[in-house]
Amino acid sequence: MKNITNNNIKYKRLENCFLYNKEEDYCIYPLLIPKKVINKNSTLLGDKNEGGYALLDDFDNIKIAYSFGIEKVIGLNKELAKRNIDVYMYDTINSLTENNTKFLWKKIGFSG
């Protein structure tokens, strides 16, 4: 496995890597660590039980979002709907836990 260094973290062994890309033979996790953004702020959206999603607080030109595998946790989707964003939601669940005119849900599953 290739060594990847990010924030002084080195991953030399597979068991030390949270997300491992077998095809490319490298650890993905360090690439997912949030970075400092210049002239923009970040915001944490979503329910506490979701763990939250760190996003760039720049939704002005965003009109549509896609959400796959939602299960019954839709906190992030509710936050996006409050920002007047249409949220296309996909999962094999039988119904949403709540309705919103910005939610466009279909009972569809995706898999590899």
Backbone as numpy.savetxt, mean C-alpha at the origin, in Angstrom:
# Nx Ny Nz CAx CAy CAz Cx Cy Cz
23.26 -14.44 -2.78 22.42 -13.25 -2.78 23.30 -12.02 -2.78
22.90 -11.01 -3.56 23.64 -9.76 -3.62 23.47 -8.98 -2.32
24.49 -8.24 -1.95 24.39 -7.37 -0.78 23.68 -6.08 -1.17
22.75 -5.66 -0.34 22.10 -4.37 -0.55 22.24 -3.60 0.76
22.68 -2.38 0.67 22.83 -1.55 1.85 21.87 -0.38 1.72
21.06 -0.18 2.75 20.13 0.94 2.80 19.99 1.31 4.26
20.24 2.56 4.59 20.18 3.00 5.99 21.07 2.14 6.87
22.24 1.80 6.36 23.24 1.00 7.09 22.76 -0.40 7.43
21.79 -0.93 6.70 21.32 -2.30 6.90 21.87 -3.14 5.76
22.58 -4.21 6.09 23.10 -5.10 5.06 22.38 -6.44 5.16
21.94 -6.96 4.02 21.28 -8.25 3.97 22.16 -9.19 3.17
22.83 -10.10 3.84 23.68 -11.07 3.17 23.04 -12.44 3.15
22.12 -12.67 4.06 21.50 -13.99 4.18 20.00 -13.87 4.03
19.41 -14.84 3.39 17.98 -14.82 3.13 17.15 -14.68 4.40
17.51 -15.36 5.47 16.70 -15.29 6.70 16.74 -13.91 7.34
17.67 -13.04 6.93 17.72 -11.68 7.45 16.90 -10.71 6.60
16.34 -11.20 5.54 15.61 -10.34 4.61 14.11 -10.59 4.75
13.36 -9.52 4.97 11.91 -9.64 5.12 11.23 -9.97 3.80
11.59 -9.30 2.72 11.02 -9.55 1.40 12.17 -9.88 0.45
12.11 -11.04 -0.16 13.20 -11.50 -1.01 12.70 -11.76 -2.42
13.34 -11.18 -3.42 12.98 -11.39 -4.82 13.85 -12.52 -5.35
13.28 -13.71 -5.52 14.04 -14.88 -5.96 14.55 -14.73 -7.39
13.74 -14.13 -8.26 14.13 -13.99 -9.66 15.35 -13.08 -9.82
15.36 -12.00 -9.08 16.45 -11.02 -9.20 17.55 -11.26 -8.18
17.30 -12.14 -7.20 18.27 -12.49 -6.16 18.70 -11.27 -5.34
17.72 -10.55 -4.80 18.06 -9.47 -3.89 16.92 -9.24 -2.90
17.26 -8.53 -1.85 16.31 -8.21 -0.80 15.56 -6.94 -1.17
14.23 -7.01 -1.17 13.39 -5.88 -1.56 13.13 -4.93 -0.38
13.11 -5.46 0.82 12.69 -4.68 1.99 13.37 -3.32 2.13
14.71 -3.21 1.99 15.32 -1.89 2.15 14.81 -0.86 1.14
14.34 -1.31 0.01 13.82 -0.40 -1.00 12.47 0.18 -0.60
11.79 -0.44 0.39 10.47 0.00 0.81 10.49 0.96 1.98
11.67 1.24 2.53 11.78 2.14 3.67 11.47 3.56 3.19
10.56 4.27 3.89 10.19 5.62 3.44 11.40 6.54 3.34
11.38 7.38 2.34 12.45 8.33 2.09 11.97 9.75 2.40
12.91 10.63 2.66 12.58 12.03 2.89 12.26 12.67 1.54
11.18 13.44 1.50 10.74 14.10 0.27 10.94 15.60 0.45
11.49 16.23 -0.57 11.75 17.66 -0.51 10.52 18.42 -1.00
10.13 19.46 -0.27 9.02 20.37 -0.60 7.64 19.71 -0.57
7.51 18.55 0.02 6.21 17.89 0.19 6.20 17.25 1.58
5.02 17.02 2.09 4.88 16.33 3.36 4.33 14.94 3.12
4.55 14.06 4.07 3.93 12.74 4.01 2.78 12.72 5.01
1.90 11.77 4.82 0.77 11.60 5.73 0.56 10.11 5.96
0.06 9.76 7.11 -0.23 8.36 7.44 -1.74 8.18 7.40
-2.21 7.34 6.48 -3.65 7.13 6.31 -4.00 5.68 6.62
-5.24 5.44 6.96 -5.74 4.08 7.18 -6.03 3.81 8.64
-6.70 2.69 8.88 -7.04 2.27 10.23 -5.80 1.81 10.98
-5.87 1.91 12.32 -4.74 1.44 13.15 -4.47 -0.04 12.93
-5.53 -0.84 12.76 -5.33 -2.28 12.57 -4.78 -2.61 11.19
-4.74 -1.63 10.28 -4.10 -1.81 8.98 -2.60 -1.57 9.07
-2.19 -0.88 10.11 -0.79 -0.51 10.23 -0.51 0.85 9.64
-1.44 1.37 8.86 -1.29 2.68 8.25 -0.50 2.62 6.96
-0.71 3.59 6.14 -0.03 3.71 4.85 0.62 5.08 4.79
1.94 5.12 4.67 2.66 6.39 4.54 2.60 6.80 3.07
1.94 7.91 2.81 1.76 8.40 1.45 2.21 9.85 1.34
2.58 10.25 0.16 2.89 11.64 -0.11 1.59 12.44 -0.01
1.58 13.49 0.76 0.37 14.28 0.96 0.21 15.25 -0.21
-0.13 14.68 -1.36 -0.24 15.45 -2.60 -1.33 14.79 -3.45
-2.59 15.01 -3.05 -3.72 14.34 -3.69 -4.48 15.24 -4.66
-3.97 16.43 -4.92 -4.71 17.41 -5.72 -5.12 16.90 -7.10
-4.25 16.21 -7.79 -4.55 15.75 -9.15 -4.94 14.27 -9.21
-5.15 13.66 -8.07 -5.53 12.24 -8.01 -7.04 12.14 -8.05
-7.57 11.42 -9.01 -9.02 11.26 -9.15 -9.46 9.81 -8.93
-8.54 8.84 -9.15 -8.88 7.42 -9.06 -7.79 6.69 -8.29
-8.21 5.73 -7.47 -7.28 4.83 -6.78 -7.80 3.40 -6.94
-6.89 2.45 -6.95 -7.24 1.03 -7.05 -6.80 0.32 -5.79
-7.68 -0.52 -5.26 -7.41 -1.23 -4.02 -7.73 -2.71 -4.22
-6.72 -3.55 -4.09 -6.87 -4.98 -4.34 -6.72 -5.76 -3.03
-7.55 -6.77 -2.83 -7.46 -7.60 -1.63 -7.83 -6.84 -0.38
-8.96 -6.17 -0.39 -9.34 -5.27 0.70 -9.80 -6.00 1.96
-10.31 -7.21 1.82 -10.95 -7.93 2.93 -12.01 -7.04 3.54
-11.99 -6.81 4.84 -13.00 -5.95 5.46 -12.39 -4.69 6.05
-11.12 -4.45 5.77 -10.41 -3.29 6.31 -10.33 -2.23 5.21
-11.10 -1.15 5.38 -11.18 -0.16 4.30 -10.83 1.25 4.77
-10.08 1.36 5.84 -9.74 2.68 6.39 -9.03 3.58 5.38
-8.06 3.04 4.67 -7.36 3.83 3.66 -8.33 4.28 2.58
-9.20 3.38 2.14 -10.17 3.71 1.10 -11.12 4.82 1.55
-11.53 4.80 2.80 -12.40 5.86 3.33 -11.68 7.20 3.32
-10.40 7.20 3.69 -9.61 8.44 3.69 -9.48 8.99 2.26
-9.27 8.11 1.30 -9.16 8.54 -0.10 -10.49 9.09 -0.59
-11.59 8.46 -0.21 -12.93 8.93 -0.61 -13.20 10.32 -0.04
-12.73 10.60 1.18 -12.91 11.93 1.77 -12.19 12.99 0.95
-11.16 12.58 0.22 -10.40 13.50 -0.64 -10.98 13.54 -2.06
-12.21 13.07 -2.20 -12.94 13.07 -3.48 -12.27 12.20 -4.55
-11.71 11.08 -4.12 -11.06 10.13 -5.02 -11.97 8.92 -5.17
-12.26 8.53 -6.41 -13.01 7.30 -6.66 -12.09 6.11 -6.39
-12.56 5.19 -5.55 -11.73 4.04 -5.17 -12.33 2.77 -5.76
-11.63 2.20 -6.74 -12.03 0.93 -7.34 -11.48 -0.19 -6.47
-12.38 -0.97 -5.85 -12.01 -1.98 -4.86 -12.34 -3.37 -5.39
-11.39 -4.30 -5.20 -11.55 -5.66 -5.71 -11.18 -6.67 -4.63
-12.06 -7.65 -4.42 -11.78 -8.75 -3.51 -12.89 -9.79 -3.67
-12.67 -10.96 -3.09 -13.65 -12.05 -3.17 -14.63 -12.04 -2.00
-14.61 -11.00 -1.18 -15.56 -10.90 -0.08 -16.97 -10.76 -0.63
-17.98 -11.03 0.19 -19.37 -10.98 -0.27 -19.98 -9.59 -0.27
-19.45 -8.69 0.57 -19.97 -7.33 0.62 -18.96 -6.44 1.34
-19.13 -5.12 1.15 -18.30 -4.16 1.87 -18.86 -3.95 3.27
-18.01 -3.54 4.19 -18.47 -3.29 5.56 -19.26 -1.98 5.66
-19.10 -1.10 4.69 -19.92 0.11 4.63 -19.95 0.63 3.20
-20.95 1.42 2.92 -21.14 1.97 1.57 -20.65 3.40 1.50
-20.23 3.79 0.31 -19.79 5.16 0.05 -19.95 5.37 -1.46
-20.42 6.53 -1.85 -20.62 6.78 -3.28 -19.31 6.78 -4.05
-18.18 6.94 -3.38 -16.86 6.93 -4.03 -16.29 5.51 -4.14
-16.93 4.53 -3.50 -16.47 3.14 -3.58 -17.08 2.45 -4.79
-16.26 1.86 -5.61 -16.71 1.10 -6.76 -16.14 -0.31 -6.59
-16.93 -1.20 -6.00 -16.46 -2.52 -5.59 -16.94 -3.60 -6.54
-16.07 -4.54 -6.83 -16.43 -5.73 -7.60 -15.88 -6.96 -6.89
-16.70 -8.00 -6.90 -16.28 -9.26 -6.30 -15.44 -10.03 -7.33
-14.16 -9.72 -7.34 -13.22 -10.34 -8.26 -11.94 -10.65 -7.49
-11.38 -11.82 -7.73 -10.10 -12.18 -7.13 -9.00 -12.20 -8.17
-7.82 -11.81 -7.75 -6.64 -11.87 -8.62 -5.63 -12.80 -7.98
-4.92 -13.54 -8.79 -3.86 -14.40 -8.25 -2.81 -14.63 -9.32
-1.65 -15.12 -8.89 -0.56 -15.42 -9.82 -0.86 -16.67 -10.57
